[in-house]
Amino acid sequence: MAGGWRALADQPAEPFALTGQLVQGGWARGTVPRGTAHLALNGKAVRIAPDGRFLIAFDRDAGPIARLMAESADGTLDDYAIPIASRAWKIEHIPLGPRPGSPPSEEFARRRAAELAQINAARSVERLSEGWRQKMIWPVIGRLSGLFGSQRIYNGTPGSYHSGTDIATGTSGTPFVAPADGVVMLAADSPFTLEGRLLMIDHGMGLNSAFLHCSAHAVATGDVVRQGQFIGRIGMTGRATGPHLHWSLKWRESRLDAELFVPPMPAMPKP
């Protein structure tokens, strides 16, 4: 049907061959219909690999439907509604108001602005990597001490939700590895105020990992890394109450649940 829309009711099957986790904080890989020139998710362009493969992902607070549209060279549009399952996040209701805090100092505000500028600049560059195609591995084996999406509600006022997965190993200095191939997009030379020694890896197609509170890095900005490669050591730099690795994943602006990219956490080896 050149130059027009193909009605969803007329489609006998999903045209994009999606596989993945179609839930809040989840992801999907797929293949575009033959002859596709452009692809968009919820109206925003999605990059297509030379072999027709693509990656999309869904924010922690994604709505129940995501719309994926492929446009062919002749103007034909394949429009598909993707149902996104909701999640039962770990929510704690605290019968107290948020702790009052003193306003940030001018020095903190200045430092924080510079840090965020570095993070945003790193994320604004698209690097070539095939890590997005891989099934990820855990960067380190340990106890899951903080879950993605968990949140506290103070007297009806929501606090910020936890944007990553915390892995505790008990000691600083424990090595961790790259969960997938990528390019180091940022390896902070000095600790950031909140993230501490921050390490970020671009896995391609808009997918990136961030590792917070490191005690040391084994790679530098611009390095190409391979899945399973030693890249740093766990610490408690920045705003942390104990040694652990905070691993967060983003696809563009969407925050994702790292547990949906890896197999179940193995049991920790006994000492």
Contacts in CASP RR format, 6 or more apart in sequence:
PFRMAT RR
TARGET T0000
AUTHOR 0000-0000-0000
METHOD contacts of the structure
MODEL  1
MAGGWRALADQPAEPFALTGQLVQGGWARGTVPRGTAHLALNGKAVRIAP
DGRFLIAFDRDAGPIARLMAESADGTLDDYAIPIASRAWKIEHIPLGPRP
GSPPSEEFARRRAAELAQINAARSVERLSEGWRQKMIWPVIGRLSGLFGS
QRIYNGTPGSYHSGTDIATGTSGTPFVAPADGVVMLAADSPFTLEGRLLM
IDHGMGLNSAFLHCSAHAVATGDVVRQGQFIGRIGMTGRATGPHLHWSLK
WRESRLDAELFVPPMPAMPKP
1 76 0 8 1.000
2 74 0 8 1.000
2 75 0 8 1.000
2 76 0 8 1.000
3 74 0 8 1.000
3 75 0 8 1.000
3 76 0 8 1.000
3 77 0 8 1.000
4 75 0 8 1.000
4 76 0 8 1.000
4 77 0 8 1.000
5 77 0 8 1.000
5 79 0 8 1.000
6 76 0 8 1.000
6 77 0 8 1.000
6 78 0 8 1.000
6 79 0 8 1.000
8 79 0 8 1.000
8 80 0 8 1.000
8 81 0 8 1.000
11 78 0 8 1.000
11 80 0 8 1.000
14 80 0 8 1.000
15 33 0 8 1.000
15 70 0 8 1.000
15 78 0 8 1.000
15 80 0 8 1.000
16 30 0 8 1.000
16 31 0 8 1.000
16 32 0 8 1.000
16 33 0 8 1.000
16 68 0 8 1.000
16 70 0 8 1.000
16 78 0 8 1.000
16 80 0 8 1.000
17 30 0 8 1.000
17 31 0 8 1.000
18 28 0 8 1.000
18 29 0 8 1.000
18 30 0 8 1.000
18 82 0 8 1.000
19 28 0 8 1.000
19 29 0 8 1.000
19 30 0 8 1.000
20 26 0 8 1.000
20 27 0 8 1.000
20 28 0 8 1.000
20 29 0 8 1.000
21 27 0 8 1.000
21 28 0 8 1.000
21 260 0 8 1.000
22 28 0 8 1.000
22 58 0 8 1.000
22 82 0 8 1.000
22 83 0 8 1.000
22 84 0 8 1.000
22 85 0 8 1.000
23 58 0 8 1.000
23 84 0 8 1.000
23 85 0 8 1.000
23 86 0 8 1.000
23 87 0 8 1.000
23 260 0 8 1.000
24 58 0 8 1.000
24 59 0 8 1.000
24 60 0 8 1.000
24 61 0 8 1.000
24 62 0 8 1.000
24 63 0 8 1.000
24 84 0 8 1.000
24 85 0 8 1.000
24 86 0 8 1.000
24 87 0 8 1.000
25 57 0 8 1.000
25 58 0 8 1.000
25 59 0 8 1.000
25 60 0 8 1.000
25 62 0 8 1.000
25 87 0 8 1.000
25 148 0 8 1.000
25 254 0 8 1.000
25 255 0 8 1.000
25 256 0 8 1.000
25 257 0 8 1.000
25 260 0 8 1.000
26 57 0 8 1.000
26 58 0 8 1.000
26 256 0 8 1.000
26 257 0 8 1.000
26 260 0 8 1.000
27 55 0 8 1.000
27 56 0 8 1.000
27 57 0 8 1.000
27 58 0 8 1.000
27 251 0 8 1.000
27 256 0 8 1.000
27 260 0 8 1.000
27 261 0 8 1.000
28 55 0 8 1.000
28 56 0 8 1.000
28 57 0 8 1.000
28 82 0 8 1.000
29 53 0 8 1.000
29 54 0 8 1.000
29 55 0 8 1.000
29 132 0 8 1.000
29 133 0 8 1.000
30 53 0 8 1.000
30 54 0 8 1.000
30 55 0 8 1.000
31 52 0 8 1.000
31 53 0 8 1.000
31 54 0 8 1.000
32 39 0 8 1.000
32 48 0 8 1.000
32 52 0 8 1.000
32 54 0 8 1.000
32 70 0 8 1.000
33 70 0 8 1.000
33 72 0 8 1.000
33 78 0 8 1.000
35 72 0 8 1.000
35 73 0 8 1.000
36 48 0 8 1.000
36 52 0 8 1.000
36 70 0 8 1.000
36 71 0 8 1.000
36 72 0 8 1.000
36 78 0 8 1.000
37 71 0 8 1.000
37 72 0 8 1.000
37 73 0 8 1.000
38 45 0 8 1.000
38 70 0 8 1.000
38 71 0 8 1.000
39 45 0 8 1.000
39 46 0 8 1.000
39 47 0 8 1.000
39 48 0 8 1.000
39 54 0 8 1.000
39 68 0 8 1.000
39 69 0 8 1.000
39 70 0 8 1.000
39 71 0 8 1.000
40 46 0 8 1.000
40 68 0 8 1.000
40 69 0 8 1.000
40 71 0 8 1.000
41 56 0 8 1.000
41 66 0 8 1.000
41 67 0 8 1.000
41 68 0 8 1.000
41 69 0 8 1.000
42 66 0 8 1.000
42 67 0 8 1.000
43 67 0 8 1.000
43 69 0 8 1.000
44 252 0 8 1.000
46 54 0 8 1.000
46 55 0 8 1.000
46 56 0 8 1.000
46 68 0 8 1.000
47 54 0 8 1.000
47 126 0 8 1.000
47 205 0 8 1.000
47 206 0 8 1.000
48 54 0 8 1.000
49 205 0 8 1.000
53 133 0 8 1.000
54 205 0 8 1.000
55 132 0 8 1.000
55 205 0 8 1.000
55 206 0 8 1.000
55 207 0 8 1.000
55 251 0 8 1.000
56 66 0 8 1.000
56 68 0 8 1.000
56 251 0 8 1.000
57 207 0 8 1.000
57 251 0 8 1.000
57 252 0 8 1.000
57 254 0 8 1.000
57 256 0 8 1.000
58 66 0 8 1.000
58 84 0 8 1.000
58 254 0 8 1.000
58 256 0 8 1.000
59 253 0 8 1.000
59 254 0 8 1.000
59 255 0 8 1.000
59 256 0 8 1.000
60 87 0 8 1.000
60 89 0 8 1.000
60 148 0 8 1.000
60 149 0 8 1.000
60 161 0 8 1.000
60 163 0 8 1.000
60 254 0 8 1.000
60 255 0 8 1.000
60 256 0 8 1.000
60 257 0 8 1.000
62 84 0 8 1.000
62 254 0 8 1.000
63 84 0 8 1.000
63 86 0 8 1.000
64 83 0 8 1.000
64 84 0 8 1.000
64 86 0 8 1.000
65 81 0 8 1.000
65 82 0 8 1.000
65 83 0 8 1.000
65 84 0 8 1.000
66 81 0 8 1.000
66 82 0 8 1.000
66 84 0 8 1.000
67 79 0 8 1.000
67 80 0 8 1.000
67 81 0 8 1.000
67 82 0 8 1.000
68 79 0 8 1.000
68 80 0 8 1.000
68 82 0 8 1.000
69 77 0 8 1.000
69 78 0 8 1.000
69 79 0 8 1.000
69 80 0 8 1.000
70 77 0 8 1.000
70 78 0 8 1.000
71 77 0 8 1.000
72 78 0 8 1.000
89 149 0 8 1.000
89 150 0 8 1.000
89 151 0 8 1.000
89 161 0 8 1.000
90 147 0 8 1.000
90 149 0 8 1.000
90 150 0 8 1.000
90 151 0 8 1.000
91 150 0 8 1.000
91 151 0 8 1.000
91 152 0 8 1.000
91 153 0 8 1.000
92 150 0 8 1.000
92 151 0 8 1.000
92 152 0 8 1.000
92 153 0 8 1.000
93 152 0 8 1.000
93 153 0 8 1.000
93 156 0 8 1.000
94 152 0 8 1.000
94 153 0 8 1.000
94 154 0 8 1.000
94 155 0 8 1.000
95 155 0 8 1.000
96 154 0 8 1.000
96 155 0 8 1.000
97 154 0 8 1.000
97 155 0 8 1.000
97 157 0 8 1.000
98 154 0 8 1.000
98 157 0 8 1.000
98 159 0 8 1.000
104 112 0 8 1.000
108 193 0 8 1.000
111 193 0 8 1.000
112 193 0 8 1.000
112 194 0 8 1.000
115 192 0 8 1.000
115 193 0 8 1.000
115 194 0 8 1.000
115 195 0 8 1.000
118 186 0 8 1.000
118 188 0 8 1.000
119 186 0 8 1.000
119 198 0 8 1.000
119 200 0 8 1.000
122 185 0 8 1.000
122 186 0 8 1.000
122 200 0 8 1.000
123 185 0 8 1.000
123 200 0 8 1.000
123 208 0 8 1.000
123 250 0 8 1.000
125 185 0 8 1.000
125 202 0 8 1.000
126 202 0 8 1.000
126 204 0 8 1.000
126 206 0 8 1.000
127 182 0 8 1.000
127 183 0 8 1.000
127 185 0 8 1.000
127 202 0 8 1.000
127 204 0 8 1.000
128 183 0 8 1.000
128 204 0 8 1.000
129 181 0 8 1.000
129 182 0 8 1.000
129 183 0 8 1.000
129 202 0 8 1.000
129 203 0 8 1.000
129 204 0 8 1.000
129 224 0 8 1.000
130 181 0 8 1.000
130 204 0 8 1.000
131 180 0 8 1.000
131 181 0 8 1.000
131 182 0 8 1.000
131 203 0 8 1.000
131 204 0 8 1.000
131 207 0 8 1.000
131 227 0 8 1.000
132 180 0 8 1.000
132 203 0 8 1.000
132 204 0 8 1.000
132 205 0 8 1.000
132 206 0 8 1.000
132 207 0 8 1.000
134 180 0 8 1.000
134 181 0 8 1.000
134 227 0 8 1.000
135 261 0 8 1.000
135 262 0 8 1.000
135 263 0 8 1.000
136 179 0 8 1.000
136 180 0 8 1.000
136 227 0 8 1.000
136 258 0 8 1.000
136 261 0 8 1.000
136 262 0 8 1.000
137 177 0 8 1.000
137 179 0 8 1.000
137 180 0 8 1.000
137 227 0 8 1.000
137 228 0 8 1.000
137 262 0 8 1.000
137 263 0 8 1.000
138 167 0 8 1.000
138 179 0 8 1.000
138 262 0 8 1.000
138 263 0 8 1.000
138 265 0 8 1.000
138 266 0 8 1.000
139 167 0 8 1.000
139 176 0 8 1.000
139 177 0 8 1.000
139 178 0 8 1.000
139 179 0 8 1.000
139 209 0 8 1.000
139 211 0 8 1.000
139 231 0 8 1.000
139 245 0 8 1.000
139 247 0 8 1.000
140 167 0 8 1.000
140 169 0 8 1.000
140 174 0 8 1.000
140 175 0 8 1.000
140 176 0 8 1.000
140 177 0 8 1.000
140 234 0 8 1.000
140 245 0 8 1.000
141 167 0 8 1.000
141 169 0 8 1.000
141 265 0 8 1.000
141 266 0 8 1.000
141 268 0 8 1.000
141 269 0 8 1.000
142 167 0 8 1.000
142 168 0 8 1.000
142 169 0 8 1.000
142 265 0 8 1.000
142 268 0 8 1.000
143 167 0 8 1.000
143 168 0 8 1.000
143 169 0 8 1.000
143 268 0 8 1.000
144 165 0 8 1.000
144 166 0 8 1.000
144 167 0 8 1.000
144 168 0 8 1.000
144 259 0 8 1.000
144 265 0 8 1.000
145 166 0 8 1.000
145 167 0 8 1.000
145 168 0 8 1.000
145 244 0 8 1.000
146 162 0 8 1.000
146 164 0 8 1.000
146 165 0 8 1.000
146 166 0 8 1.000
147 162 0 8 1.000
147 165 0 8 1.000
147 166 0 8 1.000
147 259 0 8 1.000
148 162 0 8 1.000
148 163 0 8 1.000
148 164 0 8 1.000
148 165 0 8 1.000
148 248 0 8 1.000
148 255 0 8 1.000
148 256 0 8 1.000
148 257 0 8 1.000
148 258 0 8 1.000
148 259 0 8 1.000
149 161 0 8 1.000
149 162 0 8 1.000
149 163 0 8 1.000
149 164 0 8 1.000
149 257 0 8 1.000
150 161 0 8 1.000
150 162 0 8 1.000
151 158 0 8 1.000
151 159 0 8 1.000
151 160 0 8 1.000
151 161 0 8 1.000
151 162 0 8 1.000
152 158 0 8 1.000
152 159 0 8 1.000
153 159 0 8 1.000
163 248 0 8 1.000
163 255 0 8 1.000
164 246 0 8 1.000
164 247 0 8 1.000
164 248 0 8 1.000
164 249 0 8 1.000
164 255 0 8 1.000
164 257 0 8 1.000
164 258 0 8 1.000
165 246 0 8 1.000
165 247 0 8 1.000
165 248 0 8 1.000
165 257 0 8 1.000
165 258 0 8 1.000
165 259 0 8 1.000
166 244 0 8 1.000
166 245 0 8 1.000
166 246 0 8 1.000
166 247 0 8 1.000
167 234 0 8 1.000
167 244 0 8 1.000
167 245 0 8 1.000
167 247 0 8 1.000
168 242 0 8 1.000
168 243 0 8 1.000
168 244 0 8 1.000
169 234 0 8 1.000
169 243 0 8 1.000
169 244 0 8 1.000
169 245 0 8 1.000
170 243 0 8 1.000
170 244 0 8 1.000
171 234 0 8 1.000
171 243 0 8 1.000
172 215 0 8 1.000
172 233 0 8 1.000
172 234 0 8 1.000
172 235 0 8 1.000
172 236 0 8 1.000
172 243 0 8 1.000
173 215 0 8 1.000
173 216 0 8 1.000
173 233 0 8 1.000
173 234 0 8 1.000
173 235 0 8 1.000
173 243 0 8 1.000
174 233 0 8 1.000
174 234 0 8 1.000
174 235 0 8 1.000
174 243 0 8 1.000
174 245 0 8 1.000
175 218 0 8 1.000
175 230 0 8 1.000
175 232 0 8 1.000
175 233 0 8 1.000
175 234 0 8 1.000
176 211 0 8 1.000
176 230 0 8 1.000
176 231 0 8 1.000
176 232 0 8 1.000
176 233 0 8 1.000
176 234 0 8 1.000
176 245 0 8 1.000
177 227 0 8 1.000
177 228 0 8 1.000
177 229 0 8 1.000
177 230 0 8 1.000
177 231 0 8 1.000
178 201 0 8 1.000
178 209 0 8 1.000
178 225 0 8 1.000
178 226 0 8 1.000
178 227 0 8 1.000
178 228 0 8 1.000
178 229 0 8 1.000
178 231 0 8 1.000
179 209 0 8 1.000
179 227 0 8 1.000
179 228 0 8 1.000
179 247 0 8 1.000
179 258 0 8 1.000
179 261 0 8 1.000
179 262 0 8 1.000
180 203 0 8 1.000
180 209 0 8 1.000
180 227 0 8 1.000
181 203 0 8 1.000
181 224 0 8 1.000
181 225 0 8 1.000
181 226 0 8 1.000
181 227 0 8 1.000
182 201 0 8 1.000
182 202 0 8 1.000
182 203 0 8 1.000
182 204 0 8 1.000
182 224 0 8 1.000
182 225 0 8 1.000
182 226 0 8 1.000
183 201 0 8 1.000
183 202 0 8 1.000
183 204 0 8 1.000
183 222 0 8 1.000
183 223 0 8 1.000
183 224 0 8 1.000
183 225 0 8 1.000
184 199 0 8 1.000
184 200 0 8 1.000
184 201 0 8 1.000
184 202 0 8 1.000
184 219 0 8 1.000
184 220 0 8 1.000
184 221 0 8 1.000
184 222 0 8 1.000
184 223 0 8 1.000
184 224 0 8 1.000
184 225 0 8 1.000
184 231 0 8 1.000
185 200 0 8 1.000
185 201 0 8 1.000
185 202 0 8 1.000
185 208 0 8 1.000
185 221 0 8 1.000
185 222 0 8 1.000
186 198 0 8 1.000
186 199 0 8 1.000
186 200 0 8 1.000
186 221 0 8 1.000
187 198 0 8 1.000
187 199 0 8 1.000
187 200 0 8 1.000
187 217 0 8 1.000
187 219 0 8 1.000
187 220 0 8 1.000
187 221 0 8 1.000
187 223 0 8 1.000
188 195 0 8 1.000
188 196 0 8 1.000
188 197 0 8 1.000
188 198 0 8 1.000
188 199 0 8 1.000
190 197 0 8 1.000
191 197 0 8 1.000
191 237 0 8 1.000
191 238 0 8 1.000
192 198 0 8 1.000
192 238 0 8 1.000
193 238 0 8 1.000
193 239 0 8 1.000
194 238 0 8 1.000
194 239 0 8 1.000
195 210 0 8 1.000
195 212 0 8 1.000
195 213 0 8 1.000
195 238 0 8 1.000
195 239 0 8 1.000
195 246 0 8 1.000
196 212 0 8 1.000
196 213 0 8 1.000
196 214 0 8 1.000
196 237 0 8 1.000
196 238 0 8 1.000
196 239 0 8 1.000
196 240 0 8 1.000
197 213 0 8 1.000
197 214 0 8 1.000
197 215 0 8 1.000
197 216 0 8 1.000
197 217 0 8 1.000
197 235 0 8 1.000
197 237 0 8 1.000
197 238 0 8 1.000
198 210 0 8 1.000
198 211 0 8 1.000
198 212 0 8 1.000
198 214 0 8 1.000
199 210 0 8 1.000
199 211 0 8 1.000
199 214 0 8 1.000
199 217 0 8 1.000
199 219 0 8 1.000
199 231 0 8 1.000
199 232 0 8 1.000
200 208 0 8 1.000
200 209 0 8 1.000
200 210 0 8 1.000
200 211 0 8 1.000
201 208 0 8 1.000
201 209 0 8 1.000
201 211 0 8 1.000
201 225 0 8 1.000
201 231 0 8 1.000
202 208 0 8 1.000
203 209 0 8 1.000
205 251 0 8 1.000
206 251 0 8 1.000
206 252 0 8 1.000
207 249 0 8 1.000
207 250 0 8 1.000
207 251 0 8 1.000
208 249 0 8 1.000
208 250 0 8 1.000
209 247 0 8 1.000
209 248 0 8 1.000
209 249 0 8 1.000
209 258 0 8 1.000
210 246 0 8 1.000
210 247 0 8 1.000
210 248 0 8 1.000
210 249 0 8 1.000
210 250 0 8 1.000
211 231 0 8 1.000
211 232 0 8 1.000
211 245 0 8 1.000
211 246 0 8 1.000
211 247 0 8 1.000
212 238 0 8 1.000
212 240 0 8 1.000
212 245 0 8 1.000
212 246 0 8 1.000
212 247 0 8 1.000
212 248 0 8 1.000
213 234 0 8 1.000
213 235 0 8 1.000
213 236 0 8 1.000
213 237 0 8 1.000
213 238 0 8 1.000
213 240 0 8 1.000
213 243 0 8 1.000
213 244 0 8 1.000
213 245 0 8 1.000
213 246 0 8 1.000
214 232 0 8 1.000
214 233 0 8 1.000
214 234 0 8 1.000
214 235 0 8 1.000
214 237 0 8 1.000
214 245 0 8 1.000
215 233 0 8 1.000
215 234 0 8 1.000
215 235 0 8 1.000
215 236 0 8 1.000
215 237 0 8 1.000
215 243 0 8 1.000
216 232 0 8 1.000
216 233 0 8 1.000
217 231 0 8 1.000
217 232 0 8 1.000
218 230 0 8 1.000
218 231 0 8 1.000
218 232 0 8 1.000
218 233 0 8 1.000
219 225 0 8 1.000
219 229 0 8 1.000
219 231 0 8 1.000
219 232 0 8 1.000
225 231 0 8 1.000
234 243 0 8 1.000
234 244 0 8 1.000
234 245 0 8 1.000
235 242 0 8 1.000
235 243 0 8 1.000
235 244 0 8 1.000
235 245 0 8 1.000
236 242 0 8 1.000
236 243 0 8 1.000
236 244 0 8 1.000
240 246 0 8 1.000
247 258 0 8 1.000
248 255 0 8 1.000
248 258 0 8 1.000
249 255 0 8 1.000
249 256 0 8 1.000
249 257 0 8 1.000
249 258 0 8 1.000
249 261 0 8 1.000
250 256 0 8 1.000
END
